[in-house]
């Protein structure tokens, strides 16, 4: 049985923290079923 797995990392720019950093979010899809969660990593977004 074959499965399709996709991983997407994105910045949550619409909710910056007080120090200007944003959270890195992760979205994992397996056969079209997806779940997203916070990676608990904060980065300074490039402008």
N, C-alpha and C positions, 0 to 999 in steps of 0.2 A: 504494500500500500504506500503510495506517495503522498507526501504532505508538502504544502506550501508554507514556508516560514518567512516572515518579513519583520525587520526591525527598523524603527525610525527613532532618531534622537532629534529633539527640537528644543529651542529656548522658549521659555514662558515669558516673553517680553511684555505682555500686558499687565504683569504683576511684579514690578521691580521691588526689591527690598530697600530699606532706608539707605544702605551704603551703595546703592546703584547696581548691585549684582542681580542676576536673574537665575532661576532654577533651570536645570537641564532635565527635561522630561523624556520618558522612554515609552514608546508604543510598540507592542509586540502583537503580531497577527499570525495565527496558525489556522490555515484553511478558512480564512474569512472571519474567524472569531477573534476579536481583539480585546486587549486590556492595556491600560496606560497607568503609569505610576511615576513618582518622583524619584530621581536617581540619588537624591541627597547631595548633589554636587551643585555649587553655585559658581557662576563665572561672570566676568565683566564683559558685557556684549560690546563688540566692535561697532563703531558708528560709521 
